[in-house]
Amino acid sequence: MSKTQAELIAELDALKLASKQRESDLEARLAESQRLLEMTEELAQVGHWRVDASTMHLDWSPQVYKIHGVSPAEYSPSVESGLLFIHPDDQDSAANLLASAIESRSGFATMLRIVRRDGEEREIAIRCRVPETSDEHPPFLIGTFQDITEARRSASMLANSLKRLRVHLENTPLGVIEYDIDFNVSGWNKRAEEIFGYTKEEAIGKHAADLIVPPEIREACRAVFGELLEQSGGAHNTNDNVTKSGRIITCDWFNTTFKDAKG
């Protein structure tokens, strides 16, 4: 039995409604994905960019605008004007990297400085990839743009703190000895040289028990080493030690165990 015109129209309307609903759902999912991408970029201080080599048109994600201190309403990026944000001392290098990536169709990774619209200088890590295209078509470049200023400052502060600590350890009036997990000597300060008679070069790599512990108490000291590894004791002990010349001295030891990220 054939369908009436009214029934066909009703079915067509239903199909249109379902199609619009699917389109609306897809748009909502895309919008949510874009929102999550932008949130992720903001948290990581990283944005993405794209250059079409055929037109040299440049696209920035919202986070790249923020890193540069501008908004899409006030600035429309281009390769030429984008390079002007780069610190004058780094501009030639950046331009050469971009030109080489287009010519060779290969990516790059570099760090450089930019000068934001407000004059603040920031350190940036840039990565670029060139997706494969046919040779007759100009390539397009995609990449990331990450603000690493705070990370670099933190790393510099940490390095300076460690340097100051090392100076203190080298010049403290106390002997400071560092061991690896097998209790082989890995650090030996000036005062340790004076106390035990061994130079740093002579001590490094030697097992502590064999180097400065008298034979008759080595087993007891190894037990202390075990307690330190298990963190069940050994933080403070007093025992006899032997110098390079064979002289027996009594030392008061304060031991600290350090763990790395792997425990």
Backbone hydrogen bonds, N-H to C=O, Kabsch-Sander energy under -0.5 kcal/mol:
donor,donor_aa,acceptor,acceptor_aa,energy
8,L,4,T,-2.2
9,I,5,Q,-2.4
10,A,6,A,-2.2
11,E,7,E,-2.3
12,L,8,L,-2.4
13,D,9,I,-2.6
14,A,10,A,-2.1
15,L,11,E,-2.3
16,K,12,L,-2.4
17,L,13,D,-2.4
18,A,14,A,-2.5
19,S,15,L,-2.4
20,K,16,K,-2.5
21,Q,17,L,-2.1
22,R,18,A,-2.4
23,E,19,S,-2.4
24,S,20,K,-2.6
25,D,21,Q,-2.6
26,L,22,R,-2.5
27,E,23,E,-2.4
28,A,24,S,-2.2
29,R,25,D,-2.4
30,L,26,L,-2.6
31,A,27,E,-2.5
32,E,28,A,-2.3
33,S,29,R,-2.5
34,Q,30,L,-2.4
35,R,31,A,-2.3
36,L,32,E,-2.5
37,L,33,S,-2.3
38,E,34,Q,-2.5
39,M,35,R,-2.2
40,T,36,L,-2.5
41,E,37,L,-2.5
42,E,38,E,-2.2
43,L,39,M,-2.4
44,A,40,T,-2.2
45,Q,41,E,-0.8
45,Q,42,E,-0.5
46,V,41,E,-2.4
47,G,145,F,-2.6
49,W,143,G,-2.1
50,R,59,D,-1.9
51,V,141,L,-2.7
52,D,57,H,-2.1
53,A,51,V,-0.7
53,A,139,P,-1.9
55,T,52,D,-1.0
56,M,52,D,-3.0
57,H,52,D,-0.9
58,L,77,P,-0.5
59,D,50,R,-2.7
61,S,48,H,-1.9
64,V,61,S,-0.9
65,Y,61,S,-1.4
66,K,62,P,-1.9
67,I,63,Q,-2.4
68,H,64,V,-1.8
69,G,65,Y,-0.8
69,G,66,K,-0.7
70,V,65,Y,-2.3
74,E,71,S,-1.1
75,Y,71,S,-1.7
79,V,56,M,-0.9
82,G,78,S,-3.0
83,L,79,V,-1.9
84,L,80,E,-0.7
85,F,81,S,-0.5
85,F,82,G,-1.3
86,I,83,L,-1.0
87,H,113,R,-2.7
90,D,87,H,-2.4
91,Q,87,H,-1.0
91,Q,88,P,-0.5
92,D,88,P,-0.5
94,A,90,D,-2.2
95,A,91,Q,-2.6
96,N,92,D,-2.4
97,L,93,S,-2.1
98,L,94,A,-2.2
99,A,95,A,-2.4
100,S,96,N,-2.5
101,A,97,L,-2.3
102,I,98,L,-2.0
103,E,99,A,-2.3
104,S,100,S,-2.9
105,R,101,A,-1.2
106,S,101,A,-0.8
108,F,128,C,-1.0
110,T,126,I,-2.5
112,L,124,I,-2.3
114,I,122,R,-2.4
115,V,85,F,-3.6
116,R,114,I,-0.5
116,R,120,E,-2.9
117,R,68,H,-1.9
119,G,116,R,-2.2
122,R,114,I,-2.2
124,I,112,L,-3.4
125,A,146,Q,-2.9
126,I,110,T,-2.9
126,I,124,I,-0.5
127,R,144,T,-1.7
128,C,108,F,-2.7
129,R,142,I,-3.2
137,H,134,S,-1.8
141,L,51,V,-2.9
142,I,129,R,-2.5
143,G,49,W,-2.1
144,T,127,R,-1.7
145,F,47,G,-2.7
146,Q,125,A,-2.7
147,D,45,Q,-2.5
148,I,123,E,-2.2
148,I,146,Q,-0.8
149,T,123,E,-0.7
152,R,148,I,-2.7
153,R,149,T,-2.3
154,S,150,E,-2.7
155,A,151,A,-2.5
156,S,152,R,-2.3
157,M,153,R,-2.6
158,L,154,S,-2.6
159,A,155,A,-2.4
160,N,156,S,-2.4
161,S,157,M,-2.4
162,L,158,L,-2.6
163,K,159,A,-2.0
164,R,160,N,-2.4
165,L,161,S,-2.5
166,R,162,L,-2.4
167,V,163,K,-1.9
168,H,164,R,-2.3
169,L,165,L,-2.7
170,E,166,R,-2.2
171,N,167,V,-1.4
172,T,168,H,-1.0
177,I,175,G,-0.5
178,E,187,G,-2.2
180,D,184,N,-2.2
183,F,180,D,-2.1
185,V,206,K,-3.1
186,S,178,E,-3.4
187,G,178,E,-1.7
189,N,176,V,-2.0
190,K,170,E,-0.6
193,E,189,N,-1.7
194,E,190,K,-1.9
195,I,191,R,-2.5
196,F,192,A,-2.6
197,G,193,E,-1.9
203,A,199,T,-1.9
204,I,200,K,-2.5
205,G,185,V,-3.2
206,K,203,A,-2.2
208,A,183,F,-2.5
211,L,207,H,-1.8
212,I,208,A,-2.3
213,V,209,A,-0.9
217,I,214,P,-1.7
218,R,215,P,-1.1
221,C,217,I,-2.1
222,R,218,R,-2.5
223,A,219,E,-1.6
224,V,220,A,-1.5
225,F,221,C,-2.3
226,G,222,R,-2.0
227,E,223,A,-2.0
228,L,224,V,-2.2
229,L,225,F,-2.2
230,E,226,G,-2.2
231,Q,227,E,-0.8
232,S,227,E,-2.4
233,G,227,E,-0.9
237,N,253,W,-1.9
239,N,251,C,-1.9
241,N,249,I,-3.6
242,V,212,I,-2.3
243,T,247,R,-2.3
244,K,196,F,-2.8
246,G,243,T,-1.5
249,I,241,N,-2.7
251,C,239,N,-2.6
251,C,249,I,-0.5
253,W,237,N,-3.2
253,W,251,C,-0.6
255,N,235,A,-2.9
255,N,253,W,-0.5
263,G,260,D,-2.0
